[in-house]
């Protein structure tokens, strides 16, 4: 009887040990049509910018992890000479592919959101750009006048991932997006009478309950909005910290401020912000610089508790494509990815002529 009881112990322990699964989330933000590592004004190579370089870090980060998902946090459609060439010289007709979209389509983006600069050239330009994206975009706090969505407020992804014991599990990942409501002032001429933007937290309150009905294992907020302290007054431009307080949101990918989180001194001393670990009110968060300067890497340790998965631990690292030495010399940390360069070669060469 004693032997039987002893041999039964390991299986009993196994039943009590929750399944564990590691999931790596990757983030780009504020790319601003910086694809090629090039400074068009100096007419010279530039090792501090470019999705072509970030893409090399993305592929390496994916190769290191069994399970990963890549997201973009907005401000991709405007902001470089390449973007100006398309907007002001070449134009973007229905059925044409914007070079930043062509570059992003070479990577396995799971989802993206809209940044404020997506609206700079009007809704028709934006719609032509988004039509060729091979990944969905979400934004919960912008809708057309009359109530129709501009893009889906949120998406639910059901995807198979492998746990630490090699077993497969289908996880439900909810993704919800937000943009600063100030777009209504910044791009008034383009947007007045066409769309309405509401407060980020109010929009989350409106759409999260519907998303939560699907019982997601994880909800990722693509928050094209920065991190700022203080009491919430409503209509904040930088609302990521307030968003982190909401039940149901598990991870916050931030942007808009063109800063690096965790790490930038601007975030020191803000209540609720851990500028070393990379968390907002205890929830994993990241901001990966701008123009492709960094790749946000969030490693989540998930445990299955009952029927749902929960975050048991996390590590956040904004990984740079270059290092600036004490003498200001730039040391590249990533080569340019050939497939991304090839996707924009024609438009890049036309920009140089322009």
C-alpha positions as CSV (number, residue, x, y, z in Angstrom):
1,X,0.0,0.0,0.0
2,X,2.9,2.3,0.9
3,X,4.5,1.7,-2.6
4,X,1.2,2.4,-4.3
5,X,0.8,5.7,-2.4
6,X,4.3,6.7,-3.2
7,X,4.0,6.1,-7.0
8,X,0.7,8.0,-7.0
9,X,2.4,11.2,-5.6
10,X,4.1,12.5,-8.8
11,X,0.8,12.4,-10.8
12,X,-1.1,14.1,-8.0
13,X,1.6,16.8,-7.8
14,X,1.4,17.2,-11.6
15,X,-2.3,17.8,-11.4
16,X,-1.7,20.6,-8.9
17,X,1.1,22.2,-11.0
18,X,-0.4,24.7,-13.5
19,X,0.6,24.6,-17.1
20,X,3.1,27.3,-17.9
21,X,3.6,29.0,-21.3
22,X,6.0,31.7,-22.4
23,X,4.6,34.3,-24.8
24,X,6.8,37.1,-26.3
25,X,5.1,40.3,-27.5
26,X,7.0,42.5,-29.9
27,X,6.2,46.2,-30.5
28,X,7.1,48.8,-33.1
29,X,5.8,52.4,-32.8
30,X,6.1,55.8,-34.4
31,X,7.9,54.5,-37.5
32,X,6.9,57.7,-39.4
33,X,7.7,56.1,-42.8
34,X,11.3,55.4,-41.8
35,X,12.0,52.2,-43.6
36,X,15.5,52.6,-45.1
37,X,18.3,53.5,-42.7
38,X,18.8,56.8,-44.6
39,X,18.8,60.5,-43.8
40,X,17.3,62.1,-47.0
41,X,18.3,65.6,-45.8
42,X,22.0,64.7,-45.4
43,X,21.7,62.3,-48.4
44,X,23.6,59.7,-46.3
45,X,23.1,56.4,-44.6
46,X,21.8,56.6,-41.0
47,X,22.3,53.7,-38.6
48,X,19.8,55.2,-36.0
49,X,16.6,54.7,-38.0
50,X,14.6,52.4,-40.2
51,X,12.2,49.5,-40.0
52,X,14.6,47.5,-42.2
53,X,17.0,47.4,-39.2
54,X,14.2,46.9,-36.6
55,X,13.1,43.9,-38.8
56,X,16.4,42.2,-38.2
57,X,15.8,42.5,-34.4
58,X,12.3,41.2,-34.9
59,X,13.4,38.1,-36.7
60,X,16.1,37.4,-34.1
61,X,13.6,37.9,-31.3
62,X,11.1,35.5,-32.9
63,X,13.8,32.9,-33.5
64,X,14.6,32.9,-29.7
65,X,10.9,32.3,-28.7
66,X,8.5,29.4,-29.3
67,X,5.6,31.8,-29.1
68,X,5.5,35.4,-30.3
69,X,3.2,38.1,-31.6
70,X,4.2,41.4,-33.3
71,X,2.2,44.6,-33.0
72,X,2.5,48.1,-34.4
73,X,1.4,51.1,-32.2
74,X,0.7,53.7,-34.9
75,X,2.1,56.8,-36.6
76,X,3.4,54.9,-39.6
77,X,1.9,56.9,-42.5
78,X,3.7,60.3,-42.2
79,X,7.0,61.8,-41.1
80,X,9.9,61.2,-43.5
81,X,10.9,62.5,-47.0
82,X,9.7,59.1,-48.3
83,X,6.3,59.8,-46.8
84,X,6.3,63.4,-48.2
85,X,7.1,62.1,-51.7
86,X,4.1,59.8,-51.6
87,X,1.7,62.4,-50.1
88,X,2.7,65.4,-52.1
89,X,4.3,64.2,-55.3
90,X,3.3,60.6,-56.3
91,X,-0.1,60.5,-54.5
92,X,-1.8,57.3,-53.4
93,X,-4.7,56.0,-55.5
94,X,-7.1,53.3,-54.7
95,X,-5.4,49.9,-55.1
96,X,-1.8,51.3,-54.7
97,X,0.4,50.2,-51.8
98,X,2.0,52.8,-49.6
99,X,5.7,52.0,-49.1
100,X,5.4,51.7,-45.3
101,X,2.6,49.3,-45.7
102,X,4.6,47.3,-48.3
103,X,7.5,47.1,-45.8
104,X,5.2,46.2,-42.9
105,X,3.6,43.5,-45.0
106,X,6.9,41.7,-45.2
107,X,6.7,41.1,-41.4
108,X,4.2,39.0,-39.5
109,X,2.3,41.8,-37.8
110,X,-0.7,40.4,-35.9
111,X,-2.4,43.7,-35.5
112,X,-1.8,47.5,-35.5
113,X,-3.5,50.7,-34.3
114,X,-3.8,54.2,-35.7
115,X,-1.7,57.1,-34.5
116,X,-2.6,60.8,-34.7
117,X,-0.4,61.3,-37.8
118,X,-2.4,58.7,-39.8
119,X,-5.0,61.5,-40.2
120,X,-2.6,64.2,-41.6
121,X,-3.5,63.6,-45.3
122,X,-7.2,63.1,-44.9
123,X,-9.4,60.1,-44.7
124,X,-9.3,59.1,-48.4
125,X,-5.5,58.8,-48.3
126,X,-5.7,56.9,-45.0
127,X,-8.3,54.5,-46.4
128,X,-6.2,53.8,-49.5
129,X,-3.2,53.1,-47.3
130,X,-5.0,50.8,-44.9
131,X,-6.8,48.9,-47.7
132,X,-3.5,47.2,-48.7
133,X,-2.4,46.2,-45.2
134,X,-2.2,42.5,-44.8
135,X,-2.9,42.8,-41.0
136,X,-5.9,44.2,-39.2
137,X,-6.0,47.6,-37.4
138,X,-8.0,48.5,-34.4
139,X,-9.1,51.8,-32.8
140,X,-11.8,52.1,-30.2
141,X,-12.1,55.8,-29.6
142,X,-12.7,57.0,-33.2
143,X,-15.8,56.4,-35.3
144,X,-17.5,58.0,-38.3
145,X,-20.2,60.7,-37.7
146,X,-23.3,58.6,-37.4
147,X,-21.6,55.9,-35.4
148,X,-20.1,53.5,-38.0
149,X,-16.6,52.3,-37.0
150,X,-13.6,53.7,-39.0
151,X,-11.8,50.5,-38.2
152,X,-12.8,47.7,-35.7
153,X,-12.5,48.9,-32.1
154,X,-11.0,45.6,-31.1
155,X,-10.2,42.1,-32.4
156,X,-10.1,38.7,-30.8
157,X,-7.4,36.3,-32.1
158,X,-7.5,32.6,-31.3
159,X,-4.0,31.1,-31.8
160,X,-2.3,27.9,-30.9
161,X,0.8,28.2,-28.7
162,X,3.1,25.6,-27.2
163,X,3.6,25.4,-23.4
164,X,6.8,24.6,-21.6
165,X,6.0,20.9,-21.6
166,X,5.5,20.9,-25.4
167,X,1.7,20.7,-25.3
168,X,-0.4,22.9,-27.6
169,X,-3.1,25.3,-26.3
170,X,-5.4,27.7,-28.1
171,X,-5.3,31.1,-26.4
172,X,-7.8,33.9,-27.0
173,X,-5.9,37.2,-27.3
174,X,-7.9,40.4,-27.3
175,X,-6.4,43.5,-28.9
176,X,-7.9,47.0,-28.5
177,X,-6.5,50.3,-29.9
178,X,-6.6,54.0,-28.9
179,X,-5.4,57.3,-30.4
180,X,-5.2,60.8,-28.8
181,X,-8.6,62.4,-29.1
182,X,-6.7,65.7,-29.9
183,X,-6.8,64.6,-33.6
184,X,-10.0,66.6,-33.8
185,X,-8.0,69.8,-33.2
186,X,-4.8,68.8,-34.9
187,X,-6.5,67.7,-38.1
188,X,-9.7,69.6,-37.9
189,X,-9.7,70.5,-41.6
190,X,-9.5,66.8,-42.6
191,X,-11.8,65.4,-40.0
192,X,-14.6,67.9,-39.0
193,X,-18.0,66.5,-39.8
194,X,-16.5,63.2,-40.8
195,X,-15.3,61.4,-37.7
196,X,-15.7,61.8,-33.9
197,X,-12.9,61.0,-31.4
198,X,-13.8,60.4,-27.7
199,X,-11.8,60.1,-24.5
200,X,-9.5,57.0,-24.4
201,X,-10.8,55.8,-21.0
202,X,-14.4,56.4,-21.9
203,X,-13.9,54.4,-25.1
204,X,-12.3,51.5,-23.2
205,X,-15.3,51.6,-20.8
206,X,-17.6,51.4,-23.8
207,X,-15.9,48.6,-25.7
208,X,-14.1,46.4,-23.1
209,X,-17.3,44.8,-21.8
210,X,-18.1,43.5,-25.2
211,X,-14.6,42.1,-25.7
212,X,-14.6,40.5,-22.2
213,X,-17.7,38.5,-23.1
214,X,-15.4,36.4,-25.3
215,X,-13.5,35.5,-22.2
216,X,-10.0,36.4,-23.6
217,X,-6.9,34.9,-21.8
218,X,-5.0,38.1,-22.4
219,X,-6.0,41.7,-23.5
220,X,-3.3,43.9,-25.1
221,X,-4.0,47.6,-25.4
222,X,-2.3,49.2,-28.4
223,X,-2.3,52.7,-26.9
224,X,-0.9,55.3,-29.2
225,X,-0.7,57.6,-26.2
226,X,2.0,58.3,-23.8
227,X,2.7,58.0,-20.0
228,X,1.9,60.9,-17.8
229,X,1.1,61.2,-14.1
230,X,-1.6,63.3,-12.3
231,X,-5.3,62.9,-11.8
232,X,-7.5,62.0,-14.7
233,X,-9.5,64.9,-16.0
234,X,-10.7,63.4,-19.2
235,X,-9.6,63.8,-22.9
236,X,-5.9,63.2,-21.9
237,X,-3.4,63.1,-24.8
238,X,-1.2,60.8,-22.7
239,X,-3.6,58.4,-21.0
240,X,-1.6,55.1,-20.8
241,X,-1.2,55.2,-17.0
242,X,-5.0,55.7,-16.5
243,X,-5.7,52.9,-19.0
244,X,-3.5,50.6,-16.9
245,X,-5.9,51.0,-14.0
246,X,-8.8,49.3,-15.9
247,X,-9.8,45.8,-15.1
248,X,-9.5,43.6,-18.1
249,X,-6.4,45.3,-19.6
250,X,-3.4,43.1,-19.1
251,X,-0.6,44.7,-21.2
252,X,-0.2,48.3,-22.5
253,X,1.9,49.0,-25.6
254,X,2.5,52.8,-25.6
255,X,4.0,55.3,-28.0
256,X,3.4,58.8,-29.2
257,X,6.0,60.5,-27.0
258,X,9.0,59.2,-29.0
259,X,10.6,58.1,-25.7
260,X,11.9,54.7,-24.4
261,X,10.1,53.0,-21.6
262,X,11.3,51.6,-19.4
263,X,14.4,53.8,-19.1
264,X,13.8,57.4,-20.1
265,X,14.4,59.9,-17.2
266,X,11.0,61.6,-18.1
267,X,9.2,58.7,-16.4
268,X,11.2,58.7,-13.1
269,X,9.1,59.4,-10.0
270,X,5.6,59.1,-11.5
271,X,3.3,57.3,-9.1
272,X,2.2,54.0,-10.5
273,X,5.2,53.8,-13.0
274,X,8.0,51.3,-12.6
275,X,10.7,52.8,-14.9
276,X,13.1,49.9,-14.2
277,X,10.8,46.8,-14.6
278,X,8.6,48.4,-17.2
279,X,5.1,48.4,-15.7
280,X,2.1,50.8,-15.2
281,X,0.1,50.0,-12.1
282,X,1.9,46.6,-12.1
283,X,1.0,45.7,-15.7
284,X,3.7,45.1,-18.3
285,X,4.2,48.1,-20.6
286,X,6.7,49.4,-23.2
287,X,7.4,52.3,-25.4
288,X,10.0,51.6,-28.2
289,X,11.4,55.0,-29.1
290,X,10.7,56.3,-32.7
291,X,11.6,55.9,-36.4
292,X,12.5,52.2,-35.7
293,X,15.1,53.0,-33.1
294,X,14.0,50.2,-30.8
295,X,12.1,47.0,-30.7
296,X,9.8,46.6,-27.7
297,X,10.2,43.1,-26.3
298,X,7.8,41.9,-23.5
299,X,8.3,38.3,-22.3
300,X,5.2,37.1,-20.4
301,X,5.1,34.0,-18.2
302,X,1.6,32.7,-18.4
303,X,0.0,30.2,-16.1
304,X,-3.2,28.3,-16.6
305,X,-5.6,28.9,-13.7
306,X,-8.9,27.1,-14.1
307,X,-10.0,27.6,-17.7
308,X,-8.0,30.8,-18.3
309,X,-4.4,31.9,-18.6
310,X,-3.0,34.6,-16.4
311,X,0.3,36.6,-16.3
312,X,2.5,35.1,-13.5
313,X,5.6,37.1,-14.4
314,X,7.1,39.4,-17.1
315,X,10.3,41.0,-18.4
316,X,10.3,44.2,-20.6
317,X,13.2,45.2,-22.8
318,X,13.3,48.0,-25.4
319,X,16.1,46.8,-27.7
320,X,18.0,49.4,-29.7
321,X,19.2,49.1,-33.3
322,X,22.3,51.2,-32.4
323,X,24.4,52.4,-29.5
324,X,25.6,56.0,-29.1
325,X,29.1,56.0,-27.6
326,X,30.6,58.6,-25.2
327,X,32.3,60.4,-28.1
328,X,28.8,60.5,-29.9
329,X,30.0,57.8,-32.4
330,X,27.1,55.5,-33.5
331,X,27.7,51.8,-33.3
332,X,25.1,49.8,-35.3
333,X,23.4,46.9,-33.4
334,X,21.5,45.5,-36.4
335,X,22.0,45.1,-40.2
336,X,19.2,46.1,-42.6
337,X,16.9,43.2,-43.5
338,X,17.1,42.7,-47.3
339,X,13.4,41.8,-47.8
340,X,12.2,45.1,-46.2
341,X,14.7,47.1,-48.3
342,X,13.5,45.4,-51.5
343,X,9.9,46.2,-50.7
344,X,10.5,50.0,-51.0
345,X,13.4,50.2,-53.4
346,X,11.5,51.9,-56.2
347,X,9.9,54.5,-54.0
348,X,13.2,55.1,-52.1
349,X,15.0,55.8,-55.4
350,X,12.2,58.1,-56.5
351,X,12.4,60.0,-53.2
352,X,16.1,60.6,-53.8
353,X,15.3,62.1,-57.2
354,X,12.4,64.1,-55.6
